[in-house]
């Protein structure tokens, strides 16, 4: 049986991806001297919000998710960020591979709300590993499963996330709306002779007494 352990060396913004993506540099150690022929590796990435402190500014952004600060003991619980996978080529001892972490800018997604509320410090995450291991020895090939308890924690700097978003969406953002709401906005825009969607939203904000 192989003896695998995992650790995260680095997490960085991928500069040349077609869509927003972080990349985790993953170190895999095999301690039993078993030759690994290949691995089909799966990973669930969870955010663990209880592992950091929050400023007053961040608290206001987290209100929808976790309620007021006095409730955080009960509400500040881990939640899933994403699932990703990669194929690991054969190795003995130690190897390092890149794990792609595709991201979105959808404010309706729980983790996106959380990340946009953060101002500085780090994003506390845990990587939970599973998958299939193909080994090669004197008796031929073997197939094993990655043990269920293999995981690695990491603190991703908030600046890494913000720099990635700024690279793909410089000074912009978007929200998901129902078709009926979009139709109503389009009618409002047309009736008032507004030329852009931004002007339309700014007009509504001005009527509500809020805005830039």
C-alpha angles and dihedrals in degrees: 000000000000121000110216131183130176136209135172115238098182144340117212140165113265107233100195104041120122090235134021109298140164119204124213117206103219126199116203121193124195109195104180096069089245113149111239111214095187143325133217097206126194125189135190113201117205130187114225104200094177090070096075143045125248133215124226090259091053091047092062091053092051096050095098092051105039107012123227121344093257089065097050094097087069102029105039097091134146117270134184119268102180148320120238139165144197141181118244119207123223120292146153124221107350134003136168126217137174118246114202114223109192114204138195136207096219110135090200091068113092097227092047090056089050096049094047089053093059119096104182146333115060147317108237110218140167125208113213112198133207136149145103127307122203113201132190125206144142091294094051130253126348136189125218137167124240104252113258094236097061111120143142130205125213141172110226112201110243088226090065090058094044093047090052093050092046090052094055100030107028108197091337141096141171141220129206116242134181118257090248091055092048090050090051092049091049090053091048090049093050096045093051094043093238115166103206139034089238090057089049093054092043089054091053092046090051090053089053091050095245135099143091 
